[in-house]
């Protein structure tokens, strides 16, 4: 066999192997709606799933509202937008892949080894000083941990002034007379979504661990002290 034919055969075999390892995941129908993700090396991923209504317009500087259940099957093969944040002066490992930003950013991502198991769940909260960051950063890819039998969820939350502003005028508009901590409320809303829906993705809703780094670790401490996250 000539060298060119040998190389062509090898390239064809590699292409077939890639097709076998990467493709569409099964459609999952959860209480929130039906989603279709992707499969890579046996791990199914579902990305950009909204866990709250878009916090825009009248919902800006308000607690997150439940999302509207969508009709049909939602494409969950791409990450959602990162939350609005300052543009970094210098690119770092954390800022290199932020990509598009939007106020409509309250989405989460799921990596699961099986949609029929009842595996432990880890919810990951990204860092960034509560001002920058995103759940779609390459450093936070959940596939490797999912290969160890864990369902991994990464979440977005509002950042900077949109996530943490406290102001007397906003407090006056609030039924509770307080303002601020909207980003923390987003994290609680994401945990509530996980509680209601994660079983459809092979996770155990009664075995959820929250983890994070930097501002994400700080958020974990706050959430541990909140009665809203019990159970």
C-alpha positions in Angstrom: 0.0 0.0 0.0 1.3 3.5 -0.9 2.2 6.0 1.8 -0.7 8.3 0.7 -3.2 5.5 0.9 -1.9 4.5 4.4 -2.2 8.1 5.6 -5.7 8.4 4.1 -6.8 5.2 5.9 -5.4 6.4 9.2 -7.2 9.8 8.8 -10.4 8.0 8.1 -10.0 5.8 11.2 -9.4 8.8 13.4 -12.4 10.6 12.0 -14.6 7.6 12.7 -13.2 7.4 16.3 -14.0 11.1 16.8 -17.6 10.6 15.5 -18.0 7.6 17.9 -16.8 9.6 20.9 -18.5 12.9 20.3 -22.1 13.4 19.3 -25.6 14.2 20.4 -26.7 13.1 23.9 -30.1 11.7 24.5 -32.9 14.1 25.1 -33.7 14.6 28.8 -37.1 15.7 29.9 -36.9 17.4 33.3 -39.6 19.4 35.2 -38.0 22.5 33.7 -38.4 21.2 30.1 -36.8 19.0 27.6 -33.1 19.5 26.6 -30.7 17.9 24.2 -27.0 18.0 24.9 -23.8 16.4 23.6 -21.7 13.3 24.4 -17.9 13.2 24.5 -16.0 10.1 25.6 -19.0 8.7 27.4 -19.8 11.9 29.4 -23.0 13.7 28.6 -23.1 17.5 28.9 -26.0 19.9 28.9 -25.0 23.6 28.7 -26.7 27.0 28.9 -29.8 25.8 30.7 -31.7 28.8 32.3 -32.4 28.3 36.0 -34.2 31.7 36.4 -35.9 34.3 34.3 -33.7 36.9 32.6 -32.9 39.6 35.3 -33.5 42.5 32.9 -35.8 45.5 32.7 -38.1 45.5 35.7 -36.3 42.4 37.1 -32.9 44.2 37.3 -31.9 44.5 41.0 -34.6 42.2 42.0 -34.5 38.6 43.4 -34.4 36.0 40.6 -37.8 34.8 39.3 -38.5 31.2 38.2 -37.9 30.6 34.5 -40.7 30.0 32.1 -41.0 26.3 31.0 -40.0 26.2 27.4 -41.9 24.3 24.7 -40.2 21.6 22.5 -36.6 20.4 23.0 -34.1 23.1 24.0 -30.6 22.9 22.4 -28.2 22.6 25.3 -25.0 22.1 23.4 -23.6 25.6 23.8 -22.7 27.6 26.9 -24.9 30.7 27.7 -23.5 34.2 27.9 -21.3 35.2 30.8 -22.8 37.8 33.2 -21.9 41.5 32.5 -18.4 42.3 33.9 -15.5 44.6 33.3 -13.2 43.9 30.3 -9.8 42.8 31.7 -6.8 44.9 30.8 -4.6 41.8 30.7 -5.7 38.3 29.6 -5.4 35.6 32.3 -6.4 32.0 32.7 -9.6 33.2 34.2 -10.5 35.8 31.5 -9.2 34.2 28.3 -12.5 32.4 27.4 -15.3 34.6 28.9 -16.6 35.4 25.4 -20.0 37.1 25.0 -21.6 38.8 28.1 -25.2 39.7 28.7 -27.5 40.6 31.6 -29.5 37.5 30.5 -27.0 35.2 31.9 -28.6 33.0 34.6 -27.8 29.6 33.2 -26.1 26.5 34.4 -24.2 23.6 32.9 -24.4 19.9 33.7 -21.9 17.0 33.1 -23.2 13.5 33.9 -21.8 10.0 33.4 -25.4 8.6 33.2 -28.9 10.1 33.1 -30.3 7.0 34.7 -28.1 6.7 37.8 -28.6 8.4 41.1 -25.1 9.8 41.5 -23.8 12.4 44.0 -23.9 16.0 42.7 -21.4 18.8 43.0 -22.4 22.3 42.3 -19.4 24.5 41.4 -19.5 28.3 42.0 -16.8 30.2 40.0 -14.5 32.8 41.5 -13.6 36.3 40.4 -14.0 38.6 43.4 -17.8 38.7 42.7 -17.0 41.0 39.8 -15.7 38.8 37.0 -15.8 35.1 36.0 -18.1 32.6 34.4 -19.3 29.0 34.7 -18.0 28.3 31.2 -14.3 28.9 31.9 -12.1 26.0 30.6 -10.7 25.5 34.1 -14.1 24.6 35.3 -14.9 21.9 32.8 -16.7 19.2 34.7 -16.1 16.2 32.4 -13.1 14.8 34.3 -14.9 14.7 37.7 -18.0 13.3 36.0 -15.8 10.3 34.9 -15.4 9.5 38.6 -19.1 9.0 38.9 -20.2 12.5 40.0 -22.8 14.8 38.4 -21.2 18.2 38.1 -23.1 21.5 37.8 -21.5 24.9 37.2 -23.6 28.1 37.6 -23.6 31.7 36.6 -24.6 34.5 39.0 -24.9 38.3 38.6 -21.7 40.2 39.2 -20.5 43.6 40.2 -23.0 46.4 40.6 -25.8 44.3 39.0 -25.3 41.5 41.5 -24.4 43.3 44.8 -25.6 46.9 44.8 -27.4 48.0 47.9 -29.1 51.4 47.8 -31.8 53.1 49.9 -34.1 53.6 46.8 -33.9 49.9 46.0 -34.6 49.0 49.6 -37.6 51.3 49.6 -39.0 49.3 46.6 -38.4 45.9 48.3 -41.2 44.2 50.3 -38.5 43.3 52.9 -37.0 46.8 53.0 -33.5 45.6 52.0 -31.4 45.5 48.9 -28.2 43.9 47.6 -26.9 40.3 47.4 -28.7 39.6 44.2 -25.8 37.4 43.1 -26.2 35.3 46.2 -29.9 35.0 45.6 -29.1 33.7 42.1 -26.9 31.0 43.6 -29.8 30.0 45.9 -32.1 29.9 42.8 -29.7 27.6 41.0 -29.6 25.2 44.0 -33.4 25.2 44.0 -33.4 24.3 40.3 -30.9 21.5 41.0 -33.1 20.2 43.7 -36.1 20.0 41.4 -34.5 18.8 38.2 -31.1 17.1 38.8 -32.7 13.6 39.2 -33.6 13.7 35.5 -29.9 14.0 34.7 -28.8 11.1 36.9 -28.1 13.1 40.0 -29.3 12.5 43.6 -31.2 15.6 44.8 -30.6 14.6 48.4 -26.8 14.3 48.0 -25.6 17.7 46.7 -22.3 19.3 47.7 -21.5 22.9 46.9 -17.9 24.0 46.2 -16.1 26.9 44.7 -12.8 28.8 44.6 -12.0 32.4 45.6 -15.3 34.3 45.6 -17.0 31.0 44.9 -15.6 29.6 48.2 -16.7 32.7 50.0 -20.2 32.2 48.5 -20.2 28.6 49.9 -19.6 30.0 53.4 -22.5 32.4 53.0 -24.8 29.7 51.6 -23.9 27.4 54.5 -25.2 30.0 56.9 -28.4 30.7 55.1 -31.7 28.9 56.1 -32.7 29.1 52.4 -30.3 26.4 51.4 -31.2 23.8 54.1 -32.3 20.6 52.5 
